[in-house]
């Protein structure tokens, strides 16, 4: 389906702004955008994006409405109310959630939009802000086959890997599992790094050796070597607060389907402790800092640290 109406984009944060920029550069259809902050709107105006005065104005004009929001709370608030997307949607419109949201909320919203004749798709994105800038994100899509055919060319403007995971909600399931597994591996890496250092083995030697064996992983080479090892945990990256949100959504889903996921529960606990320690806004591998600073109750660290690598 060739889009004839403008594409709307709401939410111009760390990931949303570069995605919207790539969309206007590549999609061949006018793009209108809205955010509560004026700075990203001004930057995108230079790219040819037309700012909307409100989310309602955007919803009235756009044929496809893309949402890049912090959490399910913002998604629900935007969808509901007198000037919400549900009240303003029309037959043939497609609403796309690019964020990570609860599966139950995703499926409930899809039913409500369908009642108005509109389509709904969940298309959570994975990878980094740099990938968003480069247009090389990975996207997991939950949508009907017809909605996916309509959506895929637009997603290709800012993604290099697009997977149709099934009907609405399936994209969120896969994304939540992806992030849950990542945080569990991150917890193991933080514990391994702390244990090796306390026992007198340097972290650089440890991680470079793990990368040659069966413990090798994307998480090791990126979150471990590039963040945990040098102790670099910047803000405006995927924060501990966002990580806690995602693993909590995964555990919410696990409870709904009758599973007790203990590894994910541990990751949630450690992320919560990192946030309580004041690290909530920092890049989520900061959990390694928390793990490395503590020891068993009543015990003192043993072993000589060979380096602060």
C-alpha positions in Angstrom: 0.0 0.0 0.0 1.4 3.4 -1.0 0.8 6.0 1.7 -1.0 9.0 0.6 -1.4 10.8 3.9 1.5 12.1 6.0 3.3 9.8 8.4 3.0 11.0 12.0 5.7 10.4 14.7 5.1 11.1 18.4 8.0 10.8 20.9 11.4 12.3 19.9 13.7 11.0 22.6 17.0 9.2 22.5 15.7 6.7 19.9 12.7 8.5 18.5 14.5 11.5 17.1 17.0 9.6 14.9 14.3 7.2 13.7 12.1 10.1 12.7 15.0 11.8 10.9 15.7 8.7 8.9 12.0 8.3 8.1 11.7 11.8 6.6 14.9 11.3 4.6 13.9 7.9 3.1 10.1 7.3 3.1 9.1 9.7 0.3 6.0 10.8 2.2 5.6 14.0 4.3 6.3 13.5 8.0 4.8 15.4 10.9 6.0 15.0 14.4 5.1 15.9 18.0 6.9 16.0 21.3 6.4 17.9 24.5 10.0 19.3 24.0 10.6 21.9 21.4 14.4 21.2 20.9 14.0 18.0 18.9 11.2 19.5 16.9 13.5 22.4 15.9 16.3 20.0 14.9 14.0 17.8 12.8 12.4 20.8 11.1 15.8 21.3 9.4 15.4 17.8 8.0 12.0 18.6 6.6 9.7 17.3 9.4 6.7 19.5 10.0 6.0 20.1 13.8 2.5 19.5 15.0 1.0 21.8 17.7 -0.4 18.7 19.5 -0.7 15.0 19.4 -4.4 15.5 18.4 -3.5 17.6 15.4 -1.0 15.0 14.3 -3.6 12.2 14.8 -6.2 14.0 12.6 -3.8 14.3 9.7 -1.6 11.2 9.7 -2.5 7.9 7.9 0.1 6.1 10.0 0.9 7.2 13.5 4.2 6.0 15.0 4.8 6.1 18.7 8.2 6.1 20.5 7.3 6.5 24.2 9.1 5.7 27.4 6.7 3.1 28.8 3.2 1.6 28.7 2.0 4.4 31.1 2.6 7.1 28.5 1.2 4.8 25.8 -2.1 4.4 27.7 -2.3 8.1 28.5 -1.8 9.0 24.8 -4.4 6.5 23.6 -7.2 7.4 26.1 -9.0 10.6 26.9 -11.1 13.1 24.9 -8.2 14.1 22.6 -6.6 10.6 22.7 -5.7 8.5 19.7 -8.6 6.2 20.3 -11.1 9.1 20.2 -9.5 10.6 17.1 -8.7 7.4 15.1 -10.5 6.6 11.9 -11.1 3.7 9.6 -7.9 2.8 7.7 -5.5 4.5 10.1 -2.5 2.4 11.4 -1.1 3.1 14.9 2.3 1.6 15.5 4.0 1.3 19.0 7.8 1.3 18.5 8.4 1.2 22.3 8.5 -1.7 24.7 5.1 -2.1 26.3 3.2 -4.7 28.3 1.7 -7.5 26.2 -1.7 -7.3 27.9 -2.0 -3.6 27.2 -0.8 -4.0 23.6 -3.5 -6.6 22.9 -6.2 -4.6 24.7 -5.4 -1.5 22.7 -5.4 -3.4 19.5 -8.9 -4.6 20.1 -10.1 -1.1 20.9 -8.6 0.4 17.8 -10.0 -2.4 15.7 -13.5 -1.5 17.1 -12.9 1.9 15.4 -11.8 0.4 12.1 -8.1 1.2 12.7 -5.2 -1.2 12.7 -2.6 -1.5 15.5 0.9 -2.9 15.4 3.5 -3.4 18.0 7.0 -2.9 16.6 9.5 -2.6 19.5 13.0 -1.7 18.4 16.3 -3.2 19.5 20.0 -2.0 19.3 21.5 1.3 20.2 21.0 5.0 19.5 23.9 4.7 17.0 22.0 2.0 15.2 19.0 4.3 15.1 21.1 7.1 13.6 22.6 4.6 11.0 19.2 3.1 10.2 20.3 -0.4 11.3 17.9 -1.2 14.1 16.3 -4.6 14.6 12.5 -4.5 14.9 10.2 -7.3 16.1 6.7 -6.8 14.7 3.3 -8.0 15.9 0.6 -7.3 13.3 -1.8 -8.8 10.9 -0.3 -9.8 7.6 -1.9 -6.9 5.8 -0.8 -4.3 8.4 2.8 -5.7 8.2 2.9 -5.4 4.5 1.9 -1.7 4.8 4.3 -1.1 7.6 7.4 -2.9 6.5 8.6 -0.3 3.9 8.3 2.4 6.5 10.3 0.5 9.1 13.0 -0.2 6.6 13.7 3.5 6.6 15.4 3.1 10.0 15.9 -0.7 10.4 18.1 -3.3 8.7 16.4 -6.3 10.3 12.6 -6.6 10.5 11.0 -9.7 11.8 7.2 -10.4 11.6 6.8 -12.4 14.8 3.0 -13.0 14.5 -0.2 -11.3 15.4 -0.5 -8.2 17.6 1.5 -8.7 20.9 4.0 -11.1 19.4 6.5 -8.4 18.8 6.4 -7.4 22.4 6.8 -11.0 23.6 9.9 -11.4 21.5 11.4 -8.1 22.6 10.7 -8.7 26.3 12.4 -12.1 26.1 15.3 -10.6 24.2 15.8 -7.9 26.9 15.2 -10.4 29.8 17.8 -12.7 28.5 20.2 -9.8 28.0 19.8 -8.6 31.5 20.3 -12.1 32.9 23.5 -12.4 30.9 24.5 -8.9 32.1 24.0 -10.0 35.7 26.2 -13.1 35.1 28.9 -10.9 33.5 28.9 -8.5 36.4 29.2 -11.3 38.9 32.0 -13.0 36.9 33.9 -9.8 36.6 33.6 -9.1 40.4 34.6 -12.7 41.3 37.7 -12.7 39.0 38.9 -9.3 40.3 38.4 -10.3 44.0 40.3 -13.5 43.3 43.2 -11.7 41.7 42.6 -11.9 38.0 42.2 -8.8 35.9 39.0 -8.1 34.1 40.6 -7.4 30.7 42.2 -10.9 30.8 39.0 -12.5 32.0 36.7 -11.0 29.3 39.2 -11.5 26.4 39.5 -15.1 27.4 35.8 -15.7 27.8 35.4 -14.3 24.3 37.5 -17.2 23.0 35.3 -19.9 24.7 31.8 -21.0 25.3 30.9 -18.0 27.4 31.3 -15.7 24.4 28.3 -13.5 23.5 27.2 -10.2 22.0 26.6 -9.0 25.6 30.1 -9.9 26.6 31.7 -8.1 23.6 29.5 -5.0 23.9 28.0 -4.5 27.3 30.8 -6.3 29.1 33.9 -5.1 27.2 32.7 -1.6 26.3 30.9 -0.6 29.5 31.5 -2.9 32.5 35.2 -3.3 31.9 36.2 0.4 31.6 33.4 1.5 34.0 31.7 3.7 31.4 28.0 4.1 32.1 26.7 7.3 30.3 23.4 8.9 30.6 21.1 9.1 27.6 21.8 5.5 26.9 19.5 2.6 27.8 19.2 3.3 31.5 18.9 1.0 34.5 15.4 2.5 35.0 14.4 1.4 31.4 15.9 -2.0 32.0 14.0 -2.5 35.2 10.8 -1.5 33.3 11.4 -4.1 30.6 12.3 -7.0 32.9 9.3 -6.1 35.0 7.0 -6.4 32.0 8.6 -9.8 31.2 7.9 -11.0 34.7 4.4 -9.6 34.5 3.9 -11.7 31.4 5.5 -14.8 33.1 3.0 -14.5 35.9 0.1 -14.2 33.5 1.1 -17.5 31.8 2.0 -19.3 35.0 5.8 -19.3 35.0 8.3 -18.7 37.8 11.4 -17.1 36.2 14.0 -16.9 38.9 16.9 -15.6 36.7 14.8 -12.7 35.6 13.7 -12.1 39.1 17.3 -11.8 40.2 18.0 -9.4 37.4 15.0 -7.3 38.5 16.3 -7.2 42.1 19.8 -6.1 41.1 18.5 -3.4 38.7 16.3 -2.2 41.5 19.2 -2.0 43.9 21.3 -0.1 41.3 18.5 2.5 41.0 18.1 2.7 44.8 21.9 3.4 44.9 21.4 6.5 42.7 22.4 4.9 39.3 18.9 4.8 37.7 19.7 7.3 34.9 23.0 5.5 34.0 23.5 2.9 31.2 22.2 -0.3 32.7 25.5 -2.3 32.7 26.2 -0.1 35.8 24.9 -3.1 37.7 28.5 -4.4 37.5 29.5 -1.4 39.7 27.0 -2.4 42.3 27.9 -6.1 42.2 31.6 -5.4 42.4 31.2 -3.1 45.5 29.6 -5.6 47.7 30.4 -8.9 49.4 28.8 -11.6 51.6 27.4 -10.3 54.8 30.2 -10.1 57.4 32.9 -10.9 54.9 35.8 -8.7 53.6 37.2 -8.8 50.1 40.0 -11.4 49.5 42.6 -11.6 46.8 44.7 -8.9 45.2 43.3 -6.8 42.4 45.8 -7.0 39.5 44.5 -4.0 37.7 41.7 -1.5 37.6 41.0 -2.2 34.0 
